[in-house]
Amino acid sequence: MRRLRHLMRKELLELRQDPKLFGVLFLAPIIQLTFLGYAATTDVRNVPMIVVDADRTPASRRLIEGFSGSPYFSIVGSVGSVSHIDPWLEQGDAWMALAIPAGYGERVIAGDPATVQVIADGTDANSATLALGYARTLVAAYAAELSPARADDASSAGGIDPRIRVWFNPRLESREFMIPGVVAMLLLVITTNLSSMGIVREKELGTLEQLNVTPVARWELIVGKLLPYGLLGMIDVVLVTAFAVLWFEIPLAGSPLLLFGTSLIYLLTTLGLGLFISTISDTQQQSMMTATFFFLTPMLYLSGFIFPIENMPAAIQPLTYLIPLRYFIIIVRGIFLKGVGLAVLWPEILALLAWGIGILALAVLRSRKTLA
């Protein structure tokens, strides 16, 4: 244990001598979480909308005010006819257009069905679909206000009385879904890259050869190299979790102890992966390229962080079970948003533990004390 303490102290002293590396360790996760927390969102707000009001009655103005008062739409102008909409959509000055026909107010007063037209720029299919959904909801709510008696009559809807509830993310904020995944991704990128590059740096400097002539055992050398990065990784877990909860106000509905415990298992997989990459790399540049292109990028795309696994082709979905990030994302989202515990998450925890033990064992077998 004395030799192990000296190895760990040596590794921490080397880290302390590089102030830029400490910036990467502690400042970079916060900066990246800040940028990704605001940028990694599928929500659509302030959709620029052009209005065609051919009716010009109080009823049509109330409908337009409903759109202008919504956080999802921003009225950027009005034109006299539908034929004048095209330039706005073609130039990107507006994403949607609301066309209210003449006679709309009279039909509303008479209680007759009234039609309005919503035209959307479908270039960005996802944003257009979300914006159209918001528009439908807004128009439906306005229609219910006009005829509350009919809206309260379940028989008018074929005997169906729909009452919609949303669990776990009642505001339907994509940020609450994305940021726990960002936490998992940042830990993967930082700890895997730093551990692999730290070991490869020893190769480049020739200090591993000096360690080979000492009585240090292979397990002591490996633990002494990886454990400091594991401790720093847990500090990052605390930092990014606190930042997500306090700054972005992401609810932590589950157990913090379970989150930190599963993070330890996750760090076992990321550090084991970093050690494995160091055994197949000869330079720090090669280590970073190997980690990025052969491991981190595929994990990012196949983990469910960006694209739902259920939407992937059937031939691709089985490959996602080989991705440790998949399991940890399920765990952190379950703890953050659903408040679930071991009774629900134990399959993912066991899979993550098996992956970590497997990659670490493979890396140790390849290390042969020289970690070459």
Beta strands, then each sheet from edge to edge (+ up, - down):
strand 1: 47-53
strand 2: 73-79
strand 3: 96-100
strand 4: 117-120
sheet 1: 2+ 1+ 3+ 4-
end
